[in-house]
Amino acid sequence: MKVGVLISGRGSNLKSLLDACAAANFPAKVVTVVSNRPGAGGLDFAKAAGIAAETVDHKAFADRGAFEAAVTAVLEDAGVELLCLAGFMRVLSPGFVRRWQGRMINIHPSLLPQFPGLDTHAQALAAGVKLHGCSVHYVTEELDVGPIIGQAAVPVLPGDDPATLAARVLKAEHRLYPACLRLIAEGKVGLTDGKATVSGPLDDSLQIFNPPADG
Ligand code: GRF
């Protein structure tokens, strides 16, 4: 499966996807990376992996439609079948989202539907939740509410601040995103009644307690 990745910055999730795709038996490959910000750190990861990386600077376009048309041209030239957003910080228009409906996924740093939007780690600390995490979901017109494909949970620990919590979640992101990409590329993810369905070796034995429940 040919994958395109849109980034705006650091690109650590992009790197996790590139690393996963580099394995011989991985069923997807990144064919192009687009950043809307010149100098985004993630562009270097793409170049180091020998992947075509382009900057499409949103500031160089008169409006969102013209910017998105330029991004679309890059993606279509590369034959992208699945689009992964990885720290991409531009809101996408309904038209762009419809074009990629069911073929565009995002990673969000919270256990959706909790804490959509920005500053998710501060939101989690303010709410006092004991489990936090990340979600990979299909992108729909409404921000951060599309069908959830997979989630990873981490504990919120005493003394955490947004930075320590973000670092713990980020480690989980780097495992979850490639895992979800693999499932999609293997045809194990469906969409029924607005929900993502995952088939595979899933069972109900996985439970995470914080604090531990058994002494
Ligand atoms: C990640 O926390 C991701 O969940 C969010 O933006 C951040 C991007 O980080 N959407 P990076 O650029 O992948 O390092």
Residues whose N, C-alpha, C, O or C-beta is under 5 A from the ligand:
A	BS01	GRF	G9 R10 G11 S12 N13 L14 A86 G87 I107 H108 P109
